[in-house]
Amino acid sequence: MTYSKPSHICEHTRKRAHQLGIDLVFLPVGSPHLNPIEQVWKVLKRNASPIVVASESAFRTLARRLFNTLTDRLGFAKSWIDQFPVHICKSYLNH
């Protein structure tokens, strides 16, 4: 998933993604609701913000634990494609 910024859509990026077996889905700029990882970040920040940690290491451990817990839940990405406007789906299929 990527936003339509020049660095994301340049030929080198497209070729490398293809080599790695990655399908790029181009999203309109300013559409975090279409990108499931944005929902993960939103909840991670909300859950982590009230927690006081003593060190950078403790923060990294907390962030890793929260991220793993959140991404193990399929609900974040389960129906994200259903939220795509029809014109975006058609655009993707025509790439």
C-alpha positions in Angstrom: 0.0 0.0 0.0 1.4 3.3 -0.9 0.4 6.9 -1.4 0.8 8.4 -4.9 4.0 10.4 -4.1 6.8 10.5 -6.7 9.1 8.4 -4.6 6.5 5.7 -4.3 5.6 5.5 -8.0 8.9 5.9 -9.7 9.9 3.1 -12.2 12.7 1.8 -9.9 10.3 1.3 -7.0 7.7 -0.4 -9.3 10.3 -2.8 -10.7 11.8 -3.6 -7.3 8.4 -4.3 -5.8 7.6 -6.6 -8.8 10.9 -8.4 -8.2 10.0 -8.9 -4.6 6.5 -10.1 -5.4 4.9 -7.0 -3.9 1.7 -5.7 -5.4 1.5 -1.9 -5.0 -1.9 -0.4 -4.4 -1.9 3.3 -5.0 -4.0 5.3 -2.7 -5.0 8.9 -2.9 -2.9 11.2 -0.7 -4.6 11.9 2.6 -6.6 8.6 2.7 -5.4 6.9 5.9 -8.8 5.2 6.3 -7.9 3.1 3.2 -4.7 1.9 4.7 -5.0 -0.8 7.4 -1.5 -0.1 8.9 -2.7 3.5 9.7 -5.4 1.9 12.0 -2.7 -0.1 13.7 -0.6 3.0 14.3 -3.6 4.9 15.6 -4.5 2.3 18.2 -0.9 1.7 19.1 -0.4 5.4 19.9 -3.6 5.5 21.9 -2.7 2.5 23.9 1.0 3.5 24.5 0.4 7.2 25.3 -0.7 6.8 29.0 2.2 4.4 29.8 5.3 5.8 31.3 8.5 3.9 30.5 11.9 4.2 32.2 14.1 3.8 29.2 14.4 3.7 25.4 14.7 -0.1 25.7 11.5 -0.3 27.7 9.7 1.9 25.1 10.9 -0.3 22.2 9.8 -3.5 24.1 6.4 -1.9 24.8 5.9 -0.7 21.2 7.0 -4.1 19.8 4.5 -5.9 22.1 1.6 -3.6 21.3 2.4 -3.8 17.5 2.5 -7.6 17.6 -0.7 -7.8 19.6 -2.6 -5.5 17.3 -1.3 -7.0 14.0 -2.2 -10.5 15.2 -5.8 -9.4 15.2 -7.2 -9.8 11.7 -10.0 -7.3 12.2 -7.7 -4.4 11.2 -7.4 -5.5 7.6 -10.3 -8.0 7.2 -12.6 -5.8 5.2 -10.3 -2.9 4.2 -10.7 -3.6 0.4 -14.5 -3.1 0.8 -13.8 0.5 1.8 -12.0 1.4 -1.5 -14.0 3.6 -3.8 -14.8 1.9 -7.1 -12.5 4.3 -9.1 -9.5 3.3 -7.0 -10.2 -0.4 -7.5 -10.5 0.1 -11.3 -7.3 2.1 -11.3 -5.5 -0.6 -9.5 -6.8 -3.3 -11.8 -5.6 -1.3 -14.8 -2.0 -0.9 -13.6 
